[in-house]
């Protein structure tokens, strides 16, 4: 384990070649994923089938030799485990029963009761910890409380997280009770992933950028701090990657404020700015624009080299600024990896 490059970067080591993995690396851009998904029947059935979920997690490792595998699951499995109804509409994405009133909240389960529903996910982690190559780091993950709450309040993804902001304005105590339940549930969920064999965990706060000022500190930063502190108390030494996407200036100091070992960056900030303002506190992850996985060519190579060079004086894990999209060309993924490993 001591030789795993991602764990070395997370401990603060500057490596001659940054380790690399990719958000949503197991997914619809790969023909082998689409075949396994068809075998499972539907997306949720795939998530809850440990053998098939492990298979799609392993597929990009076999194809590309990434330095890490990230557990195949979904951030909305936790609300389902808390008692929300969850289903997926083909071509449109997830739908959930909503939490907008005290009565809606009152039917949710306690945070400690999520494990029965989520036990197949822990089994997937156990399979992966046995089957991954010895040099490959296993990353577990969960959605951050704010992002998961936005889906639970709206019942779906929204462009501006408007329903969640409206609930804060109309009934802040109810919103904060939901955030508290999610914070405690996330601790339970990630702790069990670690017990099952996850070597790193990542908190995805995909909608952190829609929070500003004090609300960012209260609803993005503070839950992350609490989750990380409790995970490290339960599992000393466990590294945590935090991803407050589109946080902008709020990326500055986020690692110190939360205890995160690494801050993942979206591609709305330049690597040069992030090296000067964020990497000074430790490891950063990112931040190639996902569009390059579709378009490829010289622009992909040039931007990949720029990112590697900008972050070369400190600990860095190469990744995209957001998840790879279904229309990506698998050949462009290989080009990105080859470019990183050839050096800037």
Order of alpha helices (4+ residues) and beta strands (2+ residues): alpha-beta-alpha-alpha-alpha-beta-alpha-beta-beta-alpha-alpha-beta-alpha-alpha-alpha-beta-alpha-alpha-beta-alpha-beta-alpha-beta-alpha-alpha-beta-alpha
